[in-house]
């Protein structure tokens, strides 16, 4: 009996892009659960409504209407976001000949914005919990959804090599846009957080479809400097994400149990809301960077040998 084949090390089977689709679906469900949890706590409970409205009022004191520095940016945000998405889609479609990915990216962009508007206008309501506030639901934020979904379209259409950087800069753009809507009193912090999670959920679904239907260019080395660079970018997003989220939760708890500490000089709810936006934005960017890099297909062995 020839045992040489039994003793010889077996080569690892070549993995296709999105070789573990359950990870994408689980992460998308996790983001959807985050939207539900954000809505339940900050809209359905008295404690959450009070925290969100307090952050809104404190932002009004910190950045009064006559001194808001980024109001012009907010006014142009929808046009800027759509322009970014269209330019990238046209570039990829014409120069890279990726018609199917462009359609999927546009579908993801549209699904995120349509679902955000449906949730805000028809599905979710804002019950009266005795908190003096606007009596209509504003969750999720449409402006933030536009900005984040435009960044998501760019991320989906980027090649695996450039997706980590697209996650970093796109996530930063979405966080900036979300923070601007809060600072300029267009939305409460929870509205922004919910919109980031809505876009993240649709990006994961769109990414799964993208990678499974277009495996030819969704390939990347599973080892070496390429993966190390992706992990470095994912870590670069994860560190501020974790720190900001933990800081936000700490501030919310401290303000809740020590209400006397909340003053105009120490706007705890304002900083809790702002850091929550930053934390969630960078956490979903880190998740996207890691998952899409890890789930890229193996390079073609024939081309690698050549």
C-alpha positions as CSV (number, residue, x, y, z in Angstrom):
1,X,0.0,0.0,0.0
2,X,1.4,3.4,-1.0
3,X,1.2,5.8,1.9
4,X,3.0,8.7,0.3
5,X,-0.2,10.4,-0.7
6,X,-1.6,10.0,2.8
7,X,1.5,11.5,4.4
8,X,1.8,14.4,2.0
9,X,0.3,17.7,3.1
10,X,-2.9,18.5,1.4
11,X,-3.3,21.9,-0.3
12,X,-6.1,24.0,1.0
13,X,-9.1,24.1,-1.3
14,X,-9.5,27.4,-3.1
15,X,-12.1,29.5,-1.3
16,X,-14.7,31.5,-3.3
17,X,-15.6,35.0,-2.5
18,X,-18.1,35.2,0.5
19,X,-17.3,31.6,1.3
20,X,-19.2,31.9,4.6
21,X,-22.4,33.8,3.7
22,X,-23.8,33.1,7.2
23,X,-21.4,35.7,8.6
24,X,-22.9,38.4,6.4
25,X,-26.4,37.5,7.3
26,X,-25.7,37.2,11.0
27,X,-23.9,40.6,10.9
28,X,-26.8,42.2,9.0
29,X,-29.3,40.8,11.5
30,X,-27.1,42.1,14.3
31,X,-27.3,45.6,12.8
32,X,-31.0,45.3,12.3
33,X,-31.3,44.3,16.0
34,X,-29.2,47.4,16.8
35,X,-31.8,49.6,15.0
36,X,-34.6,47.9,17.0
37,X,-32.8,48.3,20.3
38,X,-32.0,52.0,19.5
39,X,-35.6,52.7,18.7
40,X,-36.9,50.8,21.7
41,X,-34.7,52.5,24.3
42,X,-34.4,56.1,22.9
43,X,-38.0,56.4,21.6
44,X,-40.2,53.9,23.5
45,X,-38.8,54.5,27.0
46,X,-39.0,57.6,29.2
47,X,-35.3,57.3,30.2
48,X,-34.2,57.1,26.5
49,X,-36.4,60.0,25.4
50,X,-35.1,62.1,28.2
51,X,-31.5,61.3,27.4
52,X,-32.0,62.0,23.7
53,X,-33.9,65.2,24.2
54,X,-31.5,66.4,26.8
55,X,-28.6,65.9,24.3
56,X,-30.6,67.9,21.8
57,X,-31.2,70.8,24.2
58,X,-27.6,70.8,25.3
59,X,-26.5,71.0,21.6
60,X,-28.7,74.0,21.2
61,X,-26.9,75.7,24.0
62,X,-23.5,74.8,22.8
63,X,-24.0,75.7,19.1
64,X,-26.8,78.3,18.8
65,X,-28.4,78.9,15.5
66,X,-26.4,82.0,14.6
67,X,-23.1,80.2,15.2
68,X,-23.5,76.8,13.6
69,X,-20.4,76.3,11.5
70,X,-21.5,73.4,9.3
71,X,-25.0,74.4,8.3
72,X,-23.9,75.0,4.7
73,X,-22.4,71.5,4.6
74,X,-25.7,70.0,5.8
75,X,-27.7,71.9,3.2
76,X,-25.5,70.5,0.4
77,X,-25.2,67.0,1.9
78,X,-27.9,65.3,-0.1
79,X,-26.5,66.6,-3.4
80,X,-22.9,65.9,-2.4
81,X,-23.7,62.3,-1.4
82,X,-25.7,61.5,-4.5
83,X,-22.9,63.1,-6.7
84,X,-20.3,60.9,-5.0
85,X,-22.3,57.8,-5.5
86,X,-23.1,58.6,-9.2
87,X,-19.6,59.5,-10.1
88,X,-18.2,56.2,-8.7
89,X,-20.9,54.1,-10.3
90,X,-20.3,55.7,-13.7
91,X,-16.6,55.3,-13.3
92,X,-16.9,51.6,-12.4
93,X,-19.5,50.9,-15.1
94,X,-17.7,52.6,-18.0
95,X,-14.0,52.1,-17.2
96,X,-14.1,48.9,-15.3
97,X,-17.0,47.3,-17.1
98,X,-18.6,46.2,-13.9
99,X,-22.3,46.6,-14.8
100,X,-23.7,44.0,-12.3
101,X,-21.7,45.5,-9.3
102,X,-22.9,49.0,-10.2
103,X,-26.5,47.8,-10.2
104,X,-26.1,46.1,-6.9
105,X,-24.4,49.2,-5.4
106,X,-27.2,51.4,-6.6
107,X,-29.8,48.9,-5.3
108,X,-28.1,48.9,-1.9
109,X,-28.1,52.7,-1.9
110,X,-31.8,52.9,-2.8
111,X,-32.8,50.1,-0.4
112,X,-31.1,51.9,2.5
113,X,-32.8,55.3,1.8
114,X,-36.2,53.9,1.0
115,X,-36.3,51.7,4.1
116,X,-35.1,54.6,6.2
117,X,-37.9,56.8,5.0
118,X,-40.5,54.0,5.4
119,X,-39.3,53.3,9.0
120,X,-39.5,57.0,9.9
121,X,-42.8,57.9,8.2
122,X,-44.9,54.8,8.3
123,X,-43.6,52.0,10.6
124,X,-42.2,53.7,13.7
125,X,-44.0,56.1,16.0
126,X,-43.1,58.2,18.9
127,X,-45.3,57.6,22.0
128,X,-45.9,60.3,24.6
129,X,-43.8,59.5,27.7
130,X,-44.2,62.8,29.4
131,X,-41.0,64.3,28.0
132,X,-41.3,67.7,26.4
133,X,-40.2,67.1,22.8
134,X,-41.4,67.0,19.2
135,X,-44.4,64.7,18.9
136,X,-43.4,63.1,15.6
137,X,-40.9,60.4,14.9
138,X,-37.6,61.4,13.3
139,X,-35.7,58.1,13.5
140,X,-33.7,57.2,11.4
141,X,-32.0,60.4,10.0
142,X,-32.5,60.8,6.3
143,X,-29.5,63.1,5.8
144,X,-27.2,60.6,7.6
145,X,-28.6,57.7,5.6
146,X,-27.8,59.5,2.3
147,X,-24.2,60.2,3.3
148,X,-23.6,56.7,4.7
149,X,-25.2,54.9,1.8
150,X,-23.2,56.9,-0.7
151,X,-20.0,55.9,1.2
152,X,-21.3,52.3,1.2
153,X,-21.8,52.3,-2.6
154,X,-18.2,53.4,-3.0
155,X,-17.1,50.7,-0.5
156,X,-18.9,48.0,-2.4
157,X,-17.5,49.0,-5.8
158,X,-14.0,49.2,-4.6
159,X,-11.7,46.3,-5.3
160,X,-10.7,44.2,-2.2
161,X,-7.3,45.9,-2.1
162,X,-8.9,49.3,-1.6
163,X,-11.9,48.4,0.5
164,X,-10.1,48.9,3.8
165,X,-9.3,52.5,3.0
166,X,-12.8,52.9,1.6
167,X,-14.2,51.7,4.9
168,X,-12.0,54.1,6.9
169,X,-12.6,57.2,4.8
170,X,-16.3,56.4,4.1
171,X,-17.0,55.7,7.7
172,X,-15.3,59.0,8.7
173,X,-17.5,60.8,6.1
174,X,-20.6,59.2,7.5
175,X,-19.7,60.0,11.1
176,X,-19.0,63.6,10.1
177,X,-22.3,63.9,8.3
178,X,-24.1,62.3,11.3
179,X,-22.4,64.5,13.8
180,X,-23.3,67.6,11.7
181,X,-27.0,66.7,11.7
182,X,-26.8,66.5,15.5
183,X,-24.7,69.7,16.0
184,X,-27.0,71.7,13.8
185,X,-30.1,70.4,15.5
186,X,-31.6,68.5,12.6
187,X,-31.7,65.2,14.5
188,X,-31.2,63.7,17.9
189,X,-28.2,61.3,18.4
190,X,-30.4,58.2,18.3
191,X,-31.8,59.2,14.9
192,X,-28.2,59.3,13.5
193,X,-27.2,56.0,15.2
194,X,-30.2,54.2,13.7
195,X,-29.5,55.4,10.2
196,X,-25.9,54.2,10.4
197,X,-27.1,50.8,11.4
198,X,-29.7,50.7,8.7
199,X,-27.1,51.4,6.1
200,X,-24.7,48.9,7.6
201,X,-27.4,46.1,7.4
202,X,-28.1,46.8,3.7
203,X,-24.4,47.1,2.9
204,X,-23.8,43.6,4.3
205,X,-26.7,42.1,2.3
206,X,-25.5,44.0,-0.8
207,X,-21.9,42.9,-0.2
208,X,-23.0,39.3,0.0
209,X,-24.8,39.5,-3.3
210,X,-21.9,41.4,-4.8
211,X,-19.2,38.9,-3.8
212,X,-21.2,35.8,-4.7
213,X,-22.3,37.0,-8.2
214,X,-19.0,38.7,-9.1
215,X,-16.3,36.4,-7.7
216,X,-13.8,37.1,-10.5
217,X,-12.5,40.5,-9.0
218,X,-13.5,39.8,-5.4
219,X,-10.2,38.0,-4.7
220,X,-7.4,38.8,-2.3
221,X,-4.6,37.0,-0.7
222,X,-5.6,35.3,2.6
223,X,-2.1,35.8,4.0
224,X,0.8,38.2,3.9
225,X,1.1,42.0,3.9
226,X,-2.3,42.5,2.2
227,X,-4.2,41.0,5.0
228,X,-2.0,42.6,7.6
229,X,-2.8,46.0,6.1
230,X,-6.6,45.2,6.2
231,X,-6.3,44.2,9.9
232,X,-4.4,47.4,10.7
233,X,-7.2,49.5,9.1
234,X,-9.9,47.5,10.9
235,X,-8.0,48.0,14.2
236,X,-7.6,51.7,13.4
237,X,-11.4,51.9,13.1
238,X,-12.1,49.6,16.0
239,X,-10.1,51.4,18.7
240,X,-12.0,54.8,18.5
241,X,-15.2,52.8,17.9
242,X,-14.8,50.8,21.1
243,X,-13.5,53.7,23.2
244,X,-16.2,56.2,22.0
245,X,-19.0,53.6,22.6
246,X,-17.7,52.7,26.0
247,X,-17.3,56.4,26.9
248,X,-20.8,57.1,25.7
249,X,-22.4,54.4,27.8
250,X,-20.4,55.6,30.8
251,X,-21.6,59.1,30.3
252,X,-25.2,58.0,29.9
253,X,-25.0,56.0,33.1
254,X,-23.3,58.7,35.1
255,X,-25.8,61.4,33.9
256,X,-28.7,59.0,34.7
257,X,-27.6,58.2,38.3
258,X,-26.1,61.6,39.1
259,X,-28.5,64.1,37.5
260,X,-27.0,67.0,39.6
261,X,-23.8,66.7,37.6
262,X,-25.6,67.7,34.4
263,X,-25.2,71.4,34.0
264,X,-24.8,73.8,31.1
265,X,-21.1,73.8,31.9
266,X,-20.9,70.0,31.9
267,X,-23.3,68.8,29.1
268,X,-23.0,65.1,29.7
269,X,-25.9,64.1,27.5
270,X,-24.5,66.1,24.6
271,X,-21.1,64.4,24.8
272,X,-22.8,61.0,25.4
273,X,-24.8,61.4,22.2
274,X,-21.9,62.7,20.1
275,X,-19.5,59.9,21.2
276,X,-22.2,57.3,20.6
277,X,-22.4,58.5,17.0
278,X,-18.7,58.3,16.6
279,X,-18.5,54.9,18.3
280,X,-21.2,53.2,16.2
281,X,-19.9,54.7,13.0
282,X,-16.4,53.4,13.5
283,X,-17.5,50.1,14.8
284,X,-19.5,49.3,11.7
285,X,-16.6,50.5,9.5
286,X,-14.3,48.1,11.4
287,X,-16.8,45.3,10.9
288,X,-17.1,45.9,7.2
289,X,-13.3,46.2,6.7
290,X,-12.6,42.9,8.5
291,X,-15.5,40.9,7.1
292,X,-15.1,41.9,3.5
293,X,-11.3,41.3,3.6
294,X,-11.6,38.0,5.4
295,X,-14.3,36.8,3.0
296,X,-12.6,37.8,-0.3
297,X,-11.9,34.8,-2.5
298,X,-8.5,33.2,-2.9
299,X,-6.4,34.5,-5.9
300,X,-6.5,32.3,-9.0
301,X,-3.7,29.7,-8.6
302,X,-2.9,29.7,-12.3
303,X,-2.3,33.4,-12.3
304,X,-0.4,33.2,-9.1
305,X,2.0,30.6,-10.6
306,X,2.5,32.7,-13.6
